Amino acid sequence: MRRDRTRGIETYFGDARESSNSNRFALAALGPVDDPEIGIQADATPSEHVKGWTRYQIKIDAHDLKFQSGENYSASFQISMTFYSNAWEQSVTSDDPAELHLTPERYQAALRDGIDAAFERATPAGMNKARIIVRDLATGAVGSLTIPLSTPALPPDTPQSPEATSASRERVRH
């Protein structure tokens, strides 16, 4: 491996599945291509609530997450974002883990239909692409998907109101 000075991560020129969990996450977030290990579908539309924010609708393939079975089915994962400009400048965010606890019926529905997640987030100034990264916290598996953004970013000097900050609500369901 060699050190990539532009990103501060080790560049790995082999099968990403053989790299460490931290390198896998770094490659999914900052690497040149998306990681398909966890299936993700996503759509981004301008927020109806806050100017300059984007609403993300994400569907995660439940087959790609490790569920613990028992009376219910449980899994935990984390969704992070990397924003890119046309010059490939980047801004990375990280979120708290999501915990799923599904009844057997809802687990079967998740396997059939996927796991839906929706949230709104500010678009950093100058960014016009978003990479969504999903990490299974049980296995370290990672998936990522880069999508274009149509929401104009707020200028860097625009203050955000407390109402805007509270609009970063997240919702995971299924």
N, C-alpha and C positions, 0 to 999 in steps of 0.2 A: 504494500500500500504506500501511497505517497500523500503528502500533505497538500491540500488545495489551499493556497494562501488567500484566495479571494473569498472563500466561504468559511474557513476555519474548521473544516471537517476533513476526515480522511477520505480520499477518493478510492473507490473500490471498483475494480474492473473485472469482476466475476459475478457469480450468482448472488444477488442481494440477499437471498434467503440464508446464505452462509455467513453474513456479517453479524455483528453484535446488534442487540436491540436498539442501543442508542445510535449506532451508525445507520441502521435501517430507517429509524425515524428521521434522522438528518437527511438521508438520501431521498426519502419520500417528500420531505418539506422543501429541500433546497436543491435537489438533484435536477438533472436536465430533463427527465421524463417522469411521468406518473408511475406509481407502483400499483399493479392490479391485484395484489393478494387479497384485499378486502374489496368486494364489489361496491361501488358507490354510483348513484345517479344523483344529479343535482340541478337545480334551477335557481337563478338569482334574478330578482326583480326589484325595482325601486320600492323603498318602504312607503307605505301609505301614511305612516305616523310621523316620521322624522326626515326632513330634507337632508339629502346627502348620505343617507343610510341605505343599506341593501337588506332585503329579506331573502334568506336562504331556505330552500325546501330541499331536504336531503333524504334519500332512501338508501339504506344500508342493507346489503345481502346478509340475512341472519345465518345462512349456512357458513359464512366466513368468520363468525364469532364463536368462541368457546362458551357454551352454556353448561352450567352445573345443574344436574337434574336432582330432583327430590320431589317434595310435594308441589313445588313450583320450579320453574326454570329461571336461573339467574345468570346474568352476564354483566361485565363492566367494560366500558370503552371510553375513549377520550376523543373529542373532535378538536382539531387545531386548524388554524388558517395561516397561509402565507399569501401575501398580496404582492403582485408584481406590476411594474410599469413596462412600457414598451422597450425601455432600455434594460430590462431585467433587474432593476433595483428591487429590493425586497423588504417586506415588513412581516414579521412572524408574530402570531398570537397563540396563546394556549388557553384551554378551558378546563374547568373542573371535570372530573370523570362523571359519566352518566351510569347509573345503576339501573338495570332492568330486572324486574321480578314478574314473570309471566305465568299465568295459569296454563295448564296443558293445552287448553283450547286456543288461547292467545299465542302460545308458542307455535302451534301448528299454523296459525294465521300468519305469524311473522315469517316462518319458513316459506310460506306460499307467496306472501305479498311484500316482504321486506319490513324494515324498521324505519319509521318516519321520524325525522327530526326537523324542527323549524326554529329559526332564530333571526334576529335582526342585529346588524352590526354596522358601525361607521366604516366608510371606505376611506382609507388613508389617502392623503393628497397625492395626486399624480399616479395612482394605481388603477390599472384597468383590467387586471386578471386576478382571479382568486384561485388558490390551490387549497382544496379541502383535504385534510388528512385525518383518517380514522385509525386509531390504534387500539387493538384488543389488549386490555391490561392483564389478562390471564396468560396469554401466549406471547405477547410482543409483536404479533402479526400487525402489519401496517398496510393501508391502502390509501391512494391519493388520486385526486381528479382535479384538473385545472379547467376552469371555465372563464369565459369572458364576462366582464361587468359592463352593464349599460348605465349604472348609476353614476352621475358625475360626482367626483370626490369633492369634499368641502375644502376650501382654501385653508392652508395651514394655520392662519391667524383667526379662524372662525371659532368663537367660544361655543361650547356645547352646554346647553341648559341642563339642570337636574332632571327635567322630564325626559330629555334625550338619553341621558345616561341610564335611567331606569328602563328605557325601552329595549335594552339589550337582554330581554327576557329570552330564555331558551325553553324549548319544549321538545321532549322526546316521548314518543308514544308508540304503542302497539302492544 
